[in-house]
Amino acid sequence: MALMNGVWKLCDFNRLYNFRDIMIRKATVRDVKAIRRLLKKHADRGELLPRALSDLYDDVRDFSVFEEKSGASIIGICALHVCWEDLAEIRSLAVSEQYQGEGIGSTLVTAALAEAEDLGIRRVFTLTYRPDFFNKYGFKTVDKATLPQKVWAECIKCVKFPDCDEIAMLKLL
């Protein structure tokens, strides 16, 4: 990790990065079932939308995982999904309940933003129930209509469409 403009930047996701006694790394197919378990816990509480197991395998390259250094368990996850040449989405951000408030979600978002920058992405958005969290990282609330790639590619398949109650937020890099 390197500190650039006050933000920790992950420069090479093929390496592991230490954070206290925990590591952040790109997900592998072996992680998919643990990712699904963590997402399901949050989805069951209405904090995020559920994801099908087949979708998680399709999108495994999008995910970063935050795990105990021993590798015993994954305690945080976040996906950066490229939607278009200049647009990506931060999605499926979840941290195990007992680790919330320790900066893990912040570290995962910072890593996703650094990855987006490395990919040449200029705009990153999220659909969230926690806008205050994303405000801290410079995301601003926008109308979902400003994200047609998301709405017509994925939202249209969602059980909540067209009555989505998530808040769309966008950050310019």
Secondary structure, 3 states (H helix, E strand, C coil): CEEECCEEECCCCCCCEEECCEEEEECCHHHHHHHHHHHHHHHHCCCCCCCCHHHHHHCHHHEEEEEECCCCCEEEEEEEEEEECCEEEEEEEEECHHHCCCCHHHHHHHHHHHHHHHHCCCEEEEEECCHHHHHCCCCEECCHHHCHHHHHHCHHHCCCCCCCCCEEEEEEC
